[in-house]
């Protein structure tokens, strides 16, 4: 942790279009929350729970964990664009690996009608949220309550009854029977420890290479010149911890990735476009202040 935080302290991490050093977002109750951006808010620590070294253990604290995915995609590391790579369905993939079973292509895709008046994309999102909530709950009642609490103010799902949500949980259990016993069993706190072990290996690998990687529990951000390094580190870390790879996904591939040519689903980040990304006055001022304070020059990462 010391080596990782030292590396972050030597790295300029910011958003070039952000005039003021903060982002305002809303919590589930519609209340504005200000997320401060800058070097004073990027210290990382691990937090364990319930007096055990085998519960939780995730990495917490830095400002990028308080942003949504759209804002995270705008982060620059040492004035270099970044890519974010996610572990797909991480917790249920971990459970499947531990049990030696394979998951359906999309475990969250259930028959229509699980939630009233929702299209397929919204239903999938809600099913995912309900399943992940159930993995962290000790019983069905607390799972249903926590699910409703996690919805934004005014969402129609706030009024769903426990019986309705229980039906969806049952449908998921029939869809993925190997995970049925894990729902509403308080297994989430141990899954967090497992995913923290995976991220620990990713952080260690990148830190030893001098590459600052920013983690968000089940995903990681790295300069877009080194996306393949991060991808391989994530694959290897999963193999070491759970015995097999966990599927990865990303909205864009970095400059060091060649497979974009054969896969139209992905969009290669264009070097020239990102070089021309507007750097507002606030960003440039923070960059210069950081250089003056640290005595270090911000040098963009080279293309591999």
One Martini backbone bead per residue (centre of mass of N, CA, C, O) as a GRO file, in nm:
protein
  304
    1UNK     BB    1   0.056   0.063  -0.019
    2UNK     BB    2   0.291   0.258  -0.008
    3UNK     BB    3   0.386   0.231  -0.303
    4UNK     BB    4   0.116   0.308  -0.431
    5UNK     BB    5   0.082   0.591  -0.297
    6UNK     BB    6   0.347   0.703  -0.404
    7UNK     BB    7   0.271   0.685  -0.703
    8UNK     BB    8   0.019   0.866  -0.688
    9UNK     BB    9   0.177   1.119  -0.573
   10UNK     BB   10   0.348   1.116  -0.867
   11UNK     BB   11   0.054   1.172  -0.994
   12UNK     BB   12  -0.146   1.319  -1.242
   13UNK     BB   13  -0.500   1.346  -1.160
   14UNK     BB   14  -0.759   1.428  -1.401
   15UNK     BB   15  -0.992   1.664  -1.565
   16UNK     BB   16  -0.969   1.866  -1.850
   17UNK     BB   17  -1.292   1.981  -1.832
   18UNK     BB   18  -1.243   2.082  -1.532
   19UNK     BB   19  -1.266   2.382  -1.382
   20UNK     BB   20  -1.333   2.258  -1.113
   21UNK     BB   21  -1.226   2.062  -0.818
   22UNK     BB   22  -1.523   1.928  -0.891
   23UNK     BB   23  -1.812   1.712  -0.834
   24UNK     BB   24  -2.163   1.688  -0.896
   25UNK     BB   25  -2.387   1.472  -0.725
   26UNK     BB   26  -2.641   1.229  -0.672
   27UNK     BB   27  -2.824   1.075  -0.463
   28UNK     BB   28  -3.097   0.869  -0.395
   29UNK     BB   29  -3.245   1.149  -0.271
   30UNK     BB   30  -3.136   1.407  -0.452
   31UNK     BB   31  -2.870   1.489  -0.326
   32UNK     BB   32  -2.606   1.686  -0.321
   33UNK     BB   33  -2.264   1.592  -0.408
   34UNK     BB   34  -1.930   1.665  -0.337
   35UNK     BB   35  -1.644   1.584  -0.541
   36UNK     BB   36  -1.322   1.590  -0.483
   37UNK     BB   37  -1.041   1.698  -0.679
   38UNK     BB   38  -0.719   1.556  -0.616
   39UNK     BB   39  -0.427   1.484  -0.436
   40UNK     BB   40  -0.584   1.495  -0.146
   41UNK     BB   41  -0.798   1.252  -0.285
   42UNK     BB   42  -0.581   0.974  -0.344
   43UNK     BB   43  -0.593   0.801  -0.100
   44UNK     BB   44  -0.531   0.460  -0.018
   45UNK     BB   45  -0.733   0.199   0.142
   46UNK     BB   46  -0.798  -0.067   0.357
   47UNK     BB   47  -1.109  -0.248   0.441
   48UNK     BB   48  -1.214  -0.421   0.711
   49UNK     BB   49  -1.448  -0.663   0.860
   50UNK     BB   50  -1.564  -0.797   1.155
   51UNK     BB   51  -1.269  -0.862   1.264
   52UNK     BB   52  -1.158  -0.953   0.965
   53UNK     BB   53  -0.921  -1.064   0.710
   54UNK     BB   54  -1.187  -1.214   0.535
   55UNK     BB   55  -1.342  -0.925   0.518
   56UNK     BB   56  -1.332  -0.760   0.255
   57UNK     BB   57  -1.052  -0.544   0.169
   58UNK     BB   58  -1.094  -0.306   0.016
   59UNK     BB   59  -1.043  -0.022  -0.188
   60UNK     BB   60  -1.028   0.312  -0.055
   61UNK     BB   61  -1.087   0.697  -0.114
   62UNK     BB   62  -1.077   0.790  -0.398
   63UNK     BB   63  -1.234   1.011  -0.613
   64UNK     BB   64  -1.307   0.811  -0.857
   65UNK     BB   65  -1.526   0.644  -0.685
   66UNK     BB   66  -1.746   0.903  -0.708
   67UNK     BB   67  -1.793   0.829  -1.008
   68UNK     BB   68  -1.909   0.789  -1.300
   69UNK     BB   69  -1.841   0.642  -1.600
   70UNK     BB   70  -1.835   0.900  -1.770
   71UNK     BB   71  -1.626   1.056  -1.597
   72UNK     BB   72  -1.403   0.841  -1.591
   73UNK     BB   73  -1.348   0.857  -1.907
   74UNK     BB   74  -1.206   1.163  -1.855
   75UNK     BB   75  -0.956   1.067  -1.739
   76UNK     BB   76  -0.626   1.175  -1.659
   77UNK     BB   77  -0.283   1.050  -1.677
   78UNK     BB   78  -0.046   1.245  -1.721
   79UNK     BB   79  -0.200   1.372  -1.972
   80UNK     BB   80  -0.356   1.089  -2.025
   81UNK     BB   81  -0.551   0.887  -2.148
   82UNK     BB   82  -0.808   0.642  -2.075
   83UNK     BB   83  -0.895   0.313  -1.956
   84UNK     BB   84  -1.169   0.085  -1.881
   85UNK     BB   85  -1.176  -0.229  -1.701
   86UNK     BB   86  -1.402  -0.499  -1.662
   87UNK     BB   87  -1.556  -0.717  -1.460
   88UNK     BB   88  -1.783  -0.954  -1.546
   89UNK     BB   89  -1.981  -1.046  -1.314
   90UNK     BB   90  -1.789  -1.100  -1.066
   91UNK     BB   91  -1.936  -1.245  -0.825
   92UNK     BB   92  -2.074  -1.475  -0.993
   93UNK     BB   93  -1.806  -1.574  -1.114
   94UNK     BB   94  -1.678  -1.658  -0.850
   95UNK     BB   95  -1.891  -1.863  -0.766
   96UNK     BB   96  -1.866  -2.041  -1.019
   97UNK     BB   97  -1.567  -2.110  -0.979
   98UNK     BB   98  -1.594  -2.240  -0.694
   99UNK     BB   99  -1.813  -2.461  -0.830
  100UNK     BB  100  -1.747  -2.539  -1.135
  101UNK     BB  101  -1.924  -2.344  -1.320
  102UNK     BB  102  -2.135  -2.223  -1.571
  103UNK     BB  103  -2.263  -1.950  -1.719
  104UNK     BB  104  -2.464  -1.779  -1.871
  105UNK     BB  105  -2.417  -1.541  -2.099
  106UNK     BB  106  -2.673  -1.386  -1.937
  107UNK     BB  107  -2.768  -1.391  -1.610
  108UNK     BB  108  -2.966  -1.114  -1.621
  109UNK     BB  109  -3.151  -1.257  -1.839
  110UNK     BB  110  -3.490  -1.238  -1.819
  111UNK     BB  111  -3.795  -1.262  -1.839
  112UNK     BB  112  -4.042  -1.080  -1.894
  113UNK     BB  113  -4.195  -0.897  -1.612
  114UNK     BB  114  -4.030  -0.835  -1.346
  115UNK     BB  115  -4.092  -0.529  -1.420
  116UNK     BB  116  -4.282  -0.272  -1.448
  117UNK     BB  117  -4.244  -0.081  -1.719
  118UNK     BB  118  -3.988  -0.227  -1.873
  119UNK     BB  119  -3.722  -0.257  -2.044
  120UNK     BB  120  -3.468  -0.471  -2.104
  121UNK     BB  121  -3.240  -0.289  -1.990
  122UNK     BB  122  -3.377  -0.213  -1.721
  123UNK     BB  123  -3.427  -0.494  -1.621
  124UNK     BB  124  -3.136  -0.587  -1.609
  125UNK     BB  125  -3.042  -0.373  -1.407
  126UNK     BB  126  -3.237  -0.461  -1.177
  127UNK     BB  127  -3.152  -0.752  -1.152
  128UNK     BB  128  -2.863  -0.696  -1.079
  129UNK     BB  129  -2.921  -0.528  -0.825
  130UNK     BB  130  -3.079  -0.749  -0.675
  131UNK     BB  131  -2.864  -0.972  -0.669
  132UNK     BB  132  -2.637  -0.811  -0.529
  133UNK     BB  133  -2.805  -0.749  -0.281
  134UNK     BB  134  -2.861  -1.049  -0.200
  135UNK     BB  135  -2.558  -1.123  -0.149
  136UNK     BB  136  -2.554  -0.896   0.101
  137UNK     BB  137  -2.781  -1.052   0.241
  138UNK     BB  138  -2.936  -1.240   0.510
  139UNK     BB  139  -3.223  -1.183   0.374
  140UNK     BB  140  -3.503  -1.111   0.199
  141UNK     BB  141  -3.602  -0.862   0.348
  142UNK     BB  142  -3.332  -0.701   0.337
  143UNK     BB  143  -3.302  -0.709   0.030
  144UNK     BB  144  -3.559  -0.550  -0.045
  145UNK     BB  145  -3.498  -0.296   0.119
  146UNK     BB  146  -3.219  -0.230  -0.013
  147UNK     BB  147  -3.319  -0.205  -0.300
  148UNK     BB  148  -3.511   0.035  -0.260
  149UNK     BB  149  -3.293   0.224  -0.133
  150UNK     BB  150  -3.107   0.218  -0.407
  151UNK     BB  151  -3.310   0.392  -0.532
  152UNK     BB  152  -3.421   0.652  -0.673
  153UNK     BB  153  -3.599   0.910  -0.648
  154UNK     BB  154  -3.913   0.810  -0.794
  155UNK     BB  155  -3.892   0.525  -0.834
  156UNK     BB  156  -4.115   0.266  -0.892
  157UNK     BB  157  -3.952   0.044  -0.721
  158UNK     BB  158  -4.019   0.159  -0.432
  159UNK     BB  159  -4.320  -0.007  -0.443
  160UNK     BB  160  -4.222  -0.283  -0.422
  161UNK     BB  161  -4.285  -0.585  -0.312
  162UNK     BB  162  -4.155  -0.861  -0.171
  163UNK     BB  163  -4.308  -1.070  -0.345
  164UNK     BB  164  -4.206  -0.962  -0.618
  165UNK     BB  165  -3.899  -0.986  -0.562
  166UNK     BB  166  -3.900  -1.289  -0.495
  167UNK     BB  167  -3.974  -1.384  -0.780
  168UNK     BB  168  -3.713  -1.286  -0.911
  169UNK     BB  169  -3.521  -1.450  -0.740
  170UNK     BB  170  -3.641  -1.724  -0.828
  171UNK     BB  171  -3.586  -1.692  -1.129
  172UNK     BB  172  -3.283  -1.673  -1.103
  173UNK     BB  173  -3.244  -1.951  -0.963
  174UNK     BB  174  -3.346  -2.106  -1.218
  175UNK     BB  175  -3.132  -1.984  -1.417
  176UNK     BB  176  -2.905  -2.011  -1.158
  177UNK     BB  177  -2.883  -2.272  -0.951
  178UNK     BB  178  -2.585  -2.255  -0.830
  179UNK     BB  179  -2.673  -1.962  -0.674
  180UNK     BB  180  -2.917  -1.990  -0.479
  181UNK     BB  181  -2.767  -2.028  -0.191
  182UNK     BB  182  -2.630  -1.727  -0.201
  183UNK     BB  183  -2.885  -1.596  -0.157
  184UNK     BB  184  -2.944  -1.446   0.130
  185UNK     BB  185  -2.632  -1.528   0.292
  186UNK     BB  186  -2.391  -1.319   0.338
  187UNK     BB  187  -2.153  -1.343   0.101
  188UNK     BB  188  -2.043  -1.060   0.010
  189UNK     BB  189  -1.808  -1.006   0.219
  190UNK     BB  190  -1.634  -1.242   0.086
  191UNK     BB  191  -1.629  -1.142  -0.205
  192UNK     BB  192  -1.475  -0.884  -0.144
  193UNK     BB  193  -1.217  -1.030  -0.065
  194UNK     BB  194  -1.167  -1.165  -0.335
  195UNK     BB  195  -1.161  -0.904  -0.511
  196UNK     BB  196  -0.923  -0.780  -0.347
  197UNK     BB  197  -0.712  -0.993  -0.427
  198UNK     BB  198  -0.716  -0.930  -0.724
  199UNK     BB  199  -0.649  -0.621  -0.703
  200UNK     BB  200  -0.384  -0.654  -0.556
  201UNK     BB  201  -0.236  -0.783  -0.801
  202UNK     BB  202  -0.279  -0.553  -0.998
  203UNK     BB  203  -0.141  -0.331  -0.837
  204UNK     BB  204   0.134  -0.467  -0.801
  205UNK     BB  205   0.209  -0.503  -1.096
  206UNK     BB  206   0.187  -0.199  -1.182
  207UNK     BB  207   0.374  -0.075  -0.968
  208UNK     BB  208   0.635  -0.228  -1.056
  209UNK     BB  209   0.607  -0.069  -1.348
  210UNK     BB  210   0.502   0.234  -1.291
  211UNK     BB  211   0.176   0.200  -1.306
  212UNK     BB  212  -0.101   0.378  -1.273
  213UNK     BB  213  -0.384   0.242  -1.103
  214UNK     BB  214  -0.744   0.258  -1.103
  215UNK     BB  215  -0.982   0.155  -0.865
  216UNK     BB  216  -1.342  -0.003  -0.867
  217UNK     BB  217  -1.331  -0.313  -0.752
  218UNK     BB  218  -1.435  -0.420  -1.079
  219UNK     BB  219  -1.222  -0.203  -1.184
  220UNK     BB  220  -0.987  -0.037  -1.421
  221UNK     BB  221  -0.745   0.230  -1.467
  222UNK     BB  222  -0.550   0.334  -1.759
  223UNK     BB  223  -0.341   0.418  -1.974
  224UNK     BB  224  -0.395   0.390  -2.327
  225UNK     BB  225  -0.091   0.264  -2.364
  226UNK     BB  226  -0.170   0.004  -2.132
  227UNK     BB  227  -0.414  -0.205  -2.170
  228UNK     BB  228  -0.274  -0.488  -2.197
  229UNK     BB  229  -0.148  -0.493  -1.921
  230UNK     BB  230  -0.411  -0.491  -1.763
  231UNK     BB  231  -0.553  -0.732  -1.888
  232UNK     BB  232  -0.338  -0.945  -1.806
  233UNK     BB  233  -0.346  -0.888  -1.501
  234UNK     BB  234  -0.647  -0.964  -1.459
  235UNK     BB  235  -0.636  -1.252  -1.559
  236UNK     BB  236  -0.412  -1.358  -1.368
  237UNK     BB  237  -0.544  -1.286  -1.098
  238UNK     BB  238  -0.790  -1.471  -1.127
  239UNK     BB  239  -0.637  -1.737  -1.151
  240UNK     BB  240  -0.492  -1.718  -0.871
  241UNK     BB  241  -0.766  -1.699  -0.697
  242UNK     BB  242  -1.005  -1.888  -0.876
  243UNK     BB  243  -0.870  -2.060  -1.140
  244UNK     BB  244  -0.987  -1.836  -1.345
  245UNK     BB  245  -1.114  -1.651  -1.570
  246UNK     BB  246  -1.263  -1.330  -1.607
  247UNK     BB  247  -1.457  -1.154  -1.776
  248UNK     BB  248  -1.412  -0.885  -2.003
  249UNK     BB  249  -1.474  -0.520  -2.033
  250UNK     BB  250  -1.494  -0.254  -2.291
  251UNK     BB  251  -1.554   0.048  -2.466
  252UNK     BB  252  -1.236   0.059  -2.513
  253UNK     BB  253  -0.930   0.063  -2.680
  254UNK     BB  254  -0.615   0.091  -2.685
  255UNK     BB  255  -0.322   0.168  -2.862
  256UNK     BB  256  -0.201  -0.141  -2.795
  257UNK     BB  257  -0.448  -0.250  -2.964
  258UNK     BB  258  -0.540  -0.470  -3.244
  259UNK     BB  259  -0.839  -0.604  -3.229
  260UNK     BB  260  -1.022  -0.369  -3.333
  261UNK     BB  261  -1.018  -0.443  -3.644
  262UNK     BB  262  -1.206  -0.723  -3.580
  263UNK     BB  263  -1.401  -0.538  -3.374
  264UNK     BB  264  -1.689  -0.339  -3.397
  265UNK     BB  265  -1.772  -0.306  -3.093
  266UNK     BB  266  -1.522  -0.149  -3.081
  267UNK     BB  267  -1.342   0.157  -2.991
  268UNK     BB  268  -1.083   0.325  -3.088
  269UNK     BB  269  -0.865   0.531  -2.958
  270UNK     BB  270  -0.787   0.844  -3.070
  271UNK     BB  271  -0.504   1.016  -3.055
  272UNK     BB  272  -0.567   1.293  -3.184
  273UNK     BB  273  -0.829   1.355  -3.038
  274UNK     BB  274  -0.700   1.350  -2.747
  275UNK     BB  275  -0.487   1.568  -2.799
  276UNK     BB  276  -0.741   1.779  -2.861
  277UNK     BB  277  -0.836   1.800  -2.593
  278UNK     BB  278  -0.971   2.005  -2.387
  279UNK     BB  279  -0.792   2.237  -2.176
  280UNK     BB  280  -0.870   2.396  -1.925
  281UNK     BB  281  -0.781   2.636  -1.708
  282UNK     BB  282  -0.815   2.475  -1.447
  283UNK     BB  283  -0.637   2.237  -1.529
  284UNK     BB  284  -0.375   2.392  -1.599
  285UNK     BB  285  -0.343   2.512  -1.318
  286UNK     BB  286  -0.322   2.241  -1.161
  287UNK     BB  287  -0.081   2.134  -1.310
  288UNK     BB  288   0.119   2.361  -1.235
  289UNK     BB  289   0.086   2.334  -0.928
  290UNK     BB  290   0.186   2.046  -0.912
  291UNK     BB  291   0.468   2.097  -1.026
  292UNK     BB  292   0.553   2.308  -0.808
  293UNK     BB  293   0.505   2.127  -0.554
  294UNK     BB  294   0.676   1.858  -0.656
  295UNK     BB  295   0.901   1.906  -0.887
  296UNK     BB  296   0.735   1.790  -1.134
  297UNK     BB  297   0.693   1.664  -1.453
  298UNK     BB  298   0.449   1.626  -1.685
  299UNK     BB  299   0.448   1.306  -1.853
  300UNK     BB  300   0.343   1.151  -2.100
  301UNK     BB  301   0.264   0.863  -2.226
  302UNK     BB  302   0.374   0.623  -2.426
  303UNK     BB  303   0.357   0.450  -2.702
  304UNK     BB  304   0.376   0.099  -2.761
   0.00000   0.00000   0.00000
